[in-house]
Amino acid sequence: MTAAQQLKALEKGQINAVELLEQTITRAEEIAPLLNPIALKLYSRARQAAQEADKKRASGNAGRLCGLPITIKDSQFLAGYPCANGSQALSDFVPTETCRAVELLEQEDAIIFAKTTCPEFSLTGVTDSEIYGLTSNPWNIERTCGGSSGGAAVAVASGLGSFSLGGDGGGSIRIPAGFCGIIGFKPSFGVIPREPCFPSWQSLVAYGPMTRSVSDARLFFEVLSEGFTAEDKPKSSPGKIVYSEDLGFAPVDNDVRETFHQLIEMMRQADFDLVEDNPGLPSSVITWAVTACYDAAENARGSAYNIDYLGEVAKGFIDFGEQFNAEEFDEAQSHREVIRNHYAEMFARHDARILITPTLGCEAFPHGSIHPHKIDDTHIELPWLDWASFLYDANLAGMPACAIPMGFGDEGLPLSLQIIGPTDSDYEVLRVAEAIEKLIGWDNSIVTPGSSNLGQTA
């Protein structure tokens, strides 16, 4: 069920919060051994919250999310509970504060029953860590679920709640949403509060909703953004939409390209106003990698954790970042303005506010089968850069971007569409995403682990 369906059932008294939580916990205990999406169980705390939620609903004092079981990411602060962020080096860390986004969810009486798995320090696009192990894709357990919000996507896709709070600094919401066939929305930078939090990637990461429908994503965005109203009310018509199959540089598998073309034709027949173009930029992977890795190295130098406990990937990130000086980092930050300007110019050329692309250039790949991409001969391999080429610009420019399912690839796994808009066009992006979701007719029935052909398009 979607969040809206669960909330309606709670409101009508068809189920109460305690019952819904117990059903969710039962599902979680069935799924966890197969897919490993849970980093920390919070069942006792959740059961107390569910009892309180039923009392609030009975007294007419229910919040907008009253009684809804949800999850948050292992990297997100919840006061008094471990927050390892996927790392042995932080296995003993317990924050004394709760991040504001989590507070907002609990203020509306949502029930957090678990924290979800992520790779070490949430640094990579697959979810595997020495502290929690490997998290698998619910469509095919031999495949990656993506990352870094991999456990969050798996939880939503396999029925462990209808919402999870993700974090996205370089595609970390959109990658797993794309691979797992759910909705993943990265809002405009700074719209959803992130602090208190770990200090790294302060200029890149946005928290956002991972859900089973776009309407659910909009509901949670409204809660998390504290009434964000930075734009005028969107027009009834989406206006002109720019599309690009590869942004002029991104590697795209044939099945992704074909499915994207089929969707464009469906949209034309449904009278969407489409024009093909792109921002005219080369890949921004170097700008992103310098920004992300230099920042990771800076924070590692100033941290209290023991670097000897770091895994290979985290060490590689830090080693890569150590190769750059402050001047090179500043140069990368200057290029972020170039990216913003090119997108603004592209939108202005067509009097448009939306760009659509594939989210990823491939289906979810088998565990351990990434083909590494080298930035140059002297630097270490950063394996996620090629297949996530569509994602970095939205982080670097602070733009909202939503991933929605668009069909299936040759191997029966979900493919995903990305909808991007200018900064603060969050509601427009969600509105267009919902219109396309309705056109496609995606079936978001709960996935059964190990199956490879469960969803369908109309």
Beta strands, then each sheet from edge to edge (+ up, - down):
strand 1: 38-41
strand 2: 69-73
strand 3: 111-116
strand 4: 128-129
strand 5: 133-134
strand 6: 136-137
strand 7: 140-144
strand 8: 163-168
strand 9: 183-186
strand 10: 206-211
strand 11: 240-243
strand 12: 273-276
strand 13: 352-358
strand 14: 401-408
strand 15: 414-420
sheet 1: 1+ 3- 2- 8- 10+ 9- 14+ 15- 13+ 11+ 12+
sheet 2: 4+ 5-
sheet 3: 6+ 7-
end
